[in-house]
């Protein structure tokens, strides 16, 4: 079972990849958006700091898709760890 502290340590060291289900970004006249009715796919993401917060603070992070067509999504670390532990987001630790 992954803990918040362990997640933050792995993320800071770049040793964890996450695979949430994400929708492709739709682009209309330079404005990108996602719709809840769009088809979702498991996408490889890196863990990035959220604005002014450092990953080690354990508050909030951004999952940035490797494929730029999927954009990024922000999560509270505690919620993200719960989703990983429930099996709703796949995690691979290196």
Order of alpha helices (4+ residues) and beta strands (2+ residues): alpha-beta-beta-beta-beta-beta-beta-alpha-beta
